[in-house]
């Protein structure tokens, strides 16, 4: 499961200036334009090249639900890349991002203090440097564990340590994510 990566991608969609194409034919034509060939689209969707050509000519209009889901996912992933890049760059340079999560947070702290994890709901603004690290890691193909570590470090520094003004030896573990949402 890729909670953090999916949430970052979903946050991009709030910045789209136009809706994605609705019909299967329009979605396929968009993918053909992006990938430059019907063969590449067929490979990406796991269907035959002939089927892609039929969708392009509107000979087939209703895809099966499984194909419709894959098709919409591929279109969303490639839709308005410049708008997406501009929003991410702005978040990484100036505005930062907001994380809202409900997850189990455990702590490694000094002896005699509690380190039992418990479910917490946290909404926190993260500064641009953490936004930049998350976006860079996601773009370079980081695993969900690596993205989770960056998010945990950000919450540790900003929320739990209050920008290193308290609990300086505290280490946070970010596990059992119920949900996580980002906005920027």
C-alpha positions in Angstrom: 0.0 0.0 0.0 1.4 3.4 -0.9 -0.4 5.9 1.4 2.0 8.7 1.3 2.8 8.6 -2.4 -0.9 8.3 -3.3 -1.8 11.2 -1.1 0.9 13.4 -2.6 -0.4 12.5 -6.1 -4.0 13.2 -5.1 -3.0 16.6 -3.7 -1.7 17.5 -7.2 -5.2 17.1 -8.5 -6.5 20.1 -6.5 -4.3 22.3 -8.8 -5.6 21.0 -12.1 -7.1 23.8 -14.2 -9.2 21.5 -16.4 -11.0 18.3 -15.7 -9.6 15.1 -17.1 -11.4 13.7 -20.2 -14.6 11.9 -19.4 -15.1 9.4 -22.2 -13.0 6.4 -22.8 -12.2 7.5 -26.4 -11.0 10.9 -25.3 -8.9 9.3 -22.5 -7.3 6.9 -25.0 -6.7 9.7 -27.5 -5.0 11.7 -24.7 -2.8 8.7 -23.8 -1.9 8.1 -27.5 -0.8 11.8 -27.8 1.2 11.6 -24.6 2.9 8.2 -25.3 3.3 8.8 -29.0 1.9 5.4 -30.2 -1.0 3.0 -29.8 1.5 0.2 -29.0 2.8 2.1 -25.9 -0.8 2.8 -24.8 -1.7 -0.9 -25.3 1.3 -2.0 -23.2 0.5 0.5 -20.4 -3.1 -0.6 -20.2 -2.6 -4.3 -20.8 -4.8 -4.5 -23.8 -4.3 -5.2 -27.5 -3.2 -2.5 -30.0 -6.3 -3.2 -32.0 -8.5 -2.4 -29.0 -6.7 0.9 -28.5 -7.3 1.8 -32.2 -11.0 0.9 -31.8 -11.3 3.3 -28.8 -9.5 6.0 -30.7 -12.1 5.8 -33.5 -15.0 5.5 -31.0 -15.9 2.0 -32.3 -15.9 0.9 -28.6 -17.3 3.3 -26.1 -17.8 1.5 -22.8 -14.7 -0.2 -21.3 -15.1 -2.9 -18.7 -14.8 -1.6 -15.1 -11.3 -2.9 -14.6 -10.0 -1.3 -17.8 -11.9 1.9 -17.0 -10.2 2.2 -13.7 -6.7 1.6 -15.2 -7.4 4.0 -18.0 -8.5 6.8 -15.6 -5.5 6.1 -13.4 -3.1 6.4 -16.3 -4.7 9.6 -17.5 -4.7 11.2 -14.0 -1.0 10.3 -13.7 -0.1 12.2 -16.9 -2.7 15.0 -16.8 -1.4 18.6 -16.8 2.3 17.9 -15.9 3.3 21.5 -16.0 0.5 22.6 -13.7 1.5 19.9 -11.3 5.2 20.8 -11.5 4.5 24.5 -10.9 2.4 23.7 -7.8 5.0 21.4 -6.4 7.8 23.9 -7.0 5.9 26.6 -5.2 5.3 24.3 -2.3 8.9 23.2 -2.2 10.2 26.8 -2.4 7.8 29.0 -0.5 4.5 27.7 0.9 5.3 24.2 2.2 2.5 21.7 2.6 -0.1 20.6 5.2 -0.3 17.0 6.4 -3.4 15.6 8.0 -3.1 12.1 9.4 -4.4 9.6 11.8 -1.8 7.1 12.7 0.0 5.4 15.5 3.0 7.4 16.8 5.5 5.7 19.1 8.5 7.3 20.7 12.0 6.4 21.6 12.8 8.7 24.5 14.8 8.8 27.8 14.3 6.1 30.3 11.3 6.5 32.6 9.1 8.2 30.0 6.3 6.6 28.1 7.1 5.2 24.6 3.9 3.4 24.0 2.5 4.2 20.7 -1.0 5.5 20.4 -3.4 6.7 17.7 -3.3 10.4 17.1 -5.0 12.7 14.6 -2.5 15.4 13.6 -2.9 18.3 11.2 0.3 20.2 10.8 1.9 22.7 8.3 5.3 21.5 7.2 7.9 23.9 5.9 9.1 24.0 2.3 12.3 22.0 2.9 10.2 18.9 4.0 7.9 19.4 1.0 10.9 19.5 -1.3 12.4 16.4 0.3 9.1 14.5 -0.1 8.6 15.5 -3.7 12.2 14.8 -4.7 12.1 11.3 -3.0 8.8 10.5 -4.7 10.0 11.6 -8.1 13.2 9.6 -7.7 11.2 6.4 -7.0 11.6 6.2 -3.3 9.8 3.4 -1.5 6.8 4.0 0.8 9.0 3.3 3.8 11.4 6.0 2.8 8.6 8.5 2.2 7.1 7.5 5.6 10.5 8.2 7.2 10.7 11.7 5.7 7.1 12.4 6.9 7.9 11.0 10.4 11.0 13.2 10.6 9.0 16.2 9.6 6.3 15.6 12.2 9.0 14.8 14.8 10.8 18.1 14.2 7.8 20.4 13.7 5.0 18.9 15.8 6.6 16.9 18.6 9.9 18.8 19.1 8.4 22.2 18.3 11.4 23.2 16.1 13.9 21.7 18.6 12.6 23.9 21.5 11.6 20.8 23.5 12.2 17.1 23.8 15.4 17.2 21.8 16.2 13.5 22.2 12.8 12.3 21.1 12.6 9.9 18.1 9.2 9.3 16.5 7.9 6.2 14.8 5.1 6.7 12.3 3.2 3.4 11.9 -0.3 1.9 11.4 -1.5 4.8 9.2 -5.3 5.0 9.2 -5.2 7.8 6.6 -2.9 10.5 5.4 -3.8 13.6 3.3 -1.6 16.3 1.9 -2.5 19.8 0.7 -0.3 22.4 -0.8 
